[in-house]
């Protein structure tokens, strides 16, 4: 238990912390899938499967597959 005179640890930002390894895996997976199946065949689910992350992880950081591809560039 914290004493009253102790100050709490300061967080510099709120929200989920982004894993750099997961981010790189998503971007690589999106790039590979774009080359394999094209934009029409590309889905967030396919990106998640290939990257080894949950779809929820992708949607937490990007709002669409187009946003992921913009980051790839």
PyMOL CGO cylinders between C-alpha atoms (Angstrom):
from pymol import cmd
from pymol.cgo import CYLINDER

trace = [
    CYLINDER, 0.00, 0.00, 0.00, 1.25, 3.48, -0.87, 0.3, 1, 1, 1, 1, 1, 1,
    CYLINDER, 1.25, 3.48, -0.87, 1.95, 6.02, 1.85, 0.3, 1, 1, 1, 1, 1, 1,
    CYLINDER, 1.95, 6.02, 1.85, 0.17, 9.36, 1.65, 0.3, 1, 1, 1, 1, 1, 1,
    CYLINDER, 0.17, 9.36, 1.65, 3.35, 11.35, 1.14, 0.3, 1, 1, 1, 1, 1, 1,
    CYLINDER, 3.35, 11.35, 1.14, 4.47, 9.26, -1.86, 0.3, 1, 1, 1, 1, 1, 1,
    CYLINDER, 4.47, 9.26, -1.86, 3.68, 10.57, -5.31, 0.3, 1, 1, 1, 1, 1, 1,
    CYLINDER, 3.68, 10.57, -5.31, 2.26, 8.12, -7.83, 0.3, 1, 1, 1, 1, 1, 1,
    CYLINDER, 2.26, 8.12, -7.83, 4.27, 7.13, -10.88, 0.3, 1, 1, 1, 1, 1, 1,
    CYLINDER, 4.27, 7.13, -10.88, 3.67, 9.53, -13.74, 0.3, 1, 1, 1, 1, 1, 1,
    CYLINDER, 3.67, 9.53, -13.74, 2.53, 8.13, -17.09, 0.3, 1, 1, 1, 1, 1, 1,
    CYLINDER, 2.53, 8.13, -17.09, 3.58, 10.17, -20.05, 0.3, 1, 1, 1, 1, 1, 1,
    CYLINDER, 3.58, 10.17, -20.05, 0.67, 9.01, -22.21, 0.3, 1, 1, 1, 1, 1, 1,
    CYLINDER, 0.67, 9.01, -22.21, -2.59, 7.21, -21.73, 0.3, 1, 1, 1, 1, 1, 1,
    CYLINDER, -2.59, 7.21, -21.73, -4.05, 4.34, -23.69, 0.3, 1, 1, 1, 1, 1, 1,
    CYLINDER, -4.05, 4.34, -23.69, -2.59, 1.08, -24.88, 0.3, 1, 1, 1, 1, 1, 1,
    CYLINDER, -2.59, 1.08, -24.88, 1.13, 0.77, -25.36, 0.3, 1, 1, 1, 1, 1, 1,
    CYLINDER, 1.13, 0.77, -25.36, 2.11, -0.20, -28.87, 0.3, 1, 1, 1, 1, 1, 1,
    CYLINDER, 2.11, -0.20, -28.87, 4.45, -3.15, -29.29, 0.3, 1, 1, 1, 1, 1, 1,
    CYLINDER, 4.45, -3.15, -29.29, 7.08, -2.24, -31.88, 0.3, 1, 1, 1, 1, 1, 1,
    CYLINDER, 7.08, -2.24, -31.88, 7.51, -5.92, -32.80, 0.3, 1, 1, 1, 1, 1, 1,
    CYLINDER, 7.51, -5.92, -32.80, 3.75, -6.27, -33.43, 0.3, 1, 1, 1, 1, 1, 1,
    CYLINDER, 3.75, -6.27, -33.43, 3.70, -3.05, -35.45, 0.3, 1, 1, 1, 1, 1, 1,
    CYLINDER, 3.70, -3.05, -35.45, 6.51, -4.26, -37.70, 0.3, 1, 1, 1, 1, 1, 1,
    CYLINDER, 6.51, -4.26, -37.70, 4.87, -7.68, -38.09, 0.3, 1, 1, 1, 1, 1, 1,
    CYLINDER, 4.87, -7.68, -38.09, 1.58, -6.04, -39.16, 0.3, 1, 1, 1, 1, 1, 1,
    CYLINDER, 1.58, -6.04, -39.16, 3.27, -3.75, -41.67, 0.3, 1, 1, 1, 1, 1, 1,
    CYLINDER, 3.27, -3.75, -41.67, 5.31, -6.60, -43.18, 0.3, 1, 1, 1, 1, 1, 1,
    CYLINDER, 5.31, -6.60, -43.18, 2.24, -8.83, -43.37, 0.3, 1, 1, 1, 1, 1, 1,
    CYLINDER, 2.24, -8.83, -43.37, 0.21, -6.10, -45.06, 0.3, 1, 1, 1, 1, 1, 1,
    CYLINDER, 0.21, -6.10, -45.06, 2.98, -5.48, -47.59, 0.3, 1, 1, 1, 1, 1, 1,
    CYLINDER, 2.98, -5.48, -47.59, 3.37, -9.20, -48.36, 0.3, 1, 1, 1, 1, 1, 1,
    CYLINDER, 3.37, -9.20, -48.36, -0.38, -9.75, -48.69, 0.3, 1, 1, 1, 1, 1, 1,
    CYLINDER, -0.38, -9.75, -48.69, -0.78, -6.75, -50.96, 0.3, 1, 1, 1, 1, 1, 1,
    CYLINDER, -0.78, -6.75, -50.96, 1.77, -8.30, -53.32, 0.3, 1, 1, 1, 1, 1, 1,
    CYLINDER, 1.77, -8.30, -53.32, 0.15, -11.76, -53.05, 0.3, 1, 1, 1, 1, 1, 1,
    CYLINDER, 0.15, -11.76, -53.05, -3.58, -10.97, -53.29, 0.3, 1, 1, 1, 1, 1, 1,
    CYLINDER, -3.58, -10.97, -53.29, -3.88, -7.30, -54.26, 0.3, 1, 1, 1, 1, 1, 1,
    CYLINDER, -3.88, -7.30, -54.26, -5.90, -4.60, -52.53, 0.3, 1, 1, 1, 1, 1, 1,
    CYLINDER, -5.90, -4.60, -52.53, -9.29, -6.23, -53.16, 0.3, 1, 1, 1, 1, 1, 1,
    CYLINDER, -9.29, -6.23, -53.16, -8.19, -9.50, -51.60, 0.3, 1, 1, 1, 1, 1, 1,
    CYLINDER, -8.19, -9.50, -51.60, -6.53, -7.84, -48.63, 0.3, 1, 1, 1, 1, 1, 1,
    CYLINDER, -6.53, -7.84, -48.63, -8.46, -7.95, -45.36, 0.3, 1, 1, 1, 1, 1, 1,
    CYLINDER, -8.46, -7.95, -45.36, -7.65, -6.90, -41.82, 0.3, 1, 1, 1, 1, 1, 1,
    CYLINDER, -7.65, -6.90, -41.82, -8.30, -10.50, -40.76, 0.3, 1, 1, 1, 1, 1, 1,
    CYLINDER, -8.30, -10.50, -40.76, -5.74, -11.81, -43.24, 0.3, 1, 1, 1, 1, 1, 1,
    CYLINDER, -5.74, -11.81, -43.24, -3.20, -9.23, -42.09, 0.3, 1, 1, 1, 1, 1, 1,
    CYLINDER, -3.20, -9.23, -42.09, -3.80, -10.22, -38.46, 0.3, 1, 1, 1, 1, 1, 1,
    CYLINDER, -3.80, -10.22, -38.46, -3.44, -13.94, -39.23, 0.3, 1, 1, 1, 1, 1, 1,
    CYLINDER, -3.44, -13.94, -39.23, -0.20, -13.46, -41.12, 0.3, 1, 1, 1, 1, 1, 1,
    CYLINDER, -0.20, -13.46, -41.12, 1.23, -11.08, -38.50, 0.3, 1, 1, 1, 1, 1, 1,
    CYLINDER, 1.23, -11.08, -38.50, 0.24, -13.31, -35.59, 0.3, 1, 1, 1, 1, 1, 1,
    CYLINDER, 0.24, -13.31, -35.59, -1.82, -10.63, -33.85, 0.3, 1, 1, 1, 1, 1, 1,
    CYLINDER, -1.82, -10.63, -33.85, -5.51, -10.17, -33.14, 0.3, 1, 1, 1, 1, 1, 1,
    CYLINDER, -5.51, -10.17, -33.14, -7.72, -8.09, -35.45, 0.3, 1, 1, 1, 1, 1, 1,
    CYLINDER, -7.72, -8.09, -35.45, -8.50, -5.97, -32.42, 0.3, 1, 1, 1, 1, 1, 1,
    CYLINDER, -8.50, -5.97, -32.42, -4.81, -5.03, -32.20, 0.3, 1, 1, 1, 1, 1, 1,
    CYLINDER, -4.81, -5.03, -32.20, -4.86, -3.72, -35.76, 0.3, 1, 1, 1, 1, 1, 1,
    CYLINDER, -4.86, -3.72, -35.76, -8.09, -1.78, -35.29, 0.3, 1, 1, 1, 1, 1, 1,
    CYLINDER, -8.09, -1.78, -35.29, -6.73, -0.26, -32.07, 0.3, 1, 1, 1, 1, 1, 1,
    CYLINDER, -6.73, -0.26, -32.07, -3.84, 1.31, -33.99, 0.3, 1, 1, 1, 1, 1, 1,
    CYLINDER, -3.84, 1.31, -33.99, -5.29, 1.80, -37.50, 0.3, 1, 1, 1, 1, 1, 1,
    CYLINDER, -5.29, 1.80, -37.50, -8.88, 2.51, -38.56, 0.3, 1, 1, 1, 1, 1, 1,
    CYLINDER, -8.88, 2.51, -38.56, -8.78, 0.54, -41.84, 0.3, 1, 1, 1, 1, 1, 1,
    CYLINDER, -8.78, 0.54, -41.84, -6.65, -1.58, -44.14, 0.3, 1, 1, 1, 1, 1, 1,
    CYLINDER, -6.65, -1.58, -44.14, -5.93, 1.57, -46.16, 0.3, 1, 1, 1, 1, 1, 1,
    CYLINDER, -5.93, 1.57, -46.16, -4.48, 3.24, -43.04, 0.3, 1, 1, 1, 1, 1, 1,
    CYLINDER, -4.48, 3.24, -43.04, -2.21, 0.23, -42.50, 0.3, 1, 1, 1, 1, 1, 1,
    CYLINDER, -2.21, 0.23, -42.50, -1.01, 0.44, -46.10, 0.3, 1, 1, 1, 1, 1, 1,
    CYLINDER, -1.01, 0.44, -46.10, -0.33, 4.16, -45.76, 0.3, 1, 1, 1, 1, 1, 1,
    CYLINDER, -0.33, 4.16, -45.76, 1.95, 3.32, -42.85, 0.3, 1, 1, 1, 1, 1, 1,
    CYLINDER, 1.95, 3.32, -42.85, 3.66, 0.68, -44.99, 0.3, 1, 1, 1, 1, 1, 1,
    CYLINDER, 3.66, 0.68, -44.99, 4.63, 3.42, -47.44, 0.3, 1, 1, 1, 1, 1, 1,
]
cmd.load_cgo(trace, "trace")
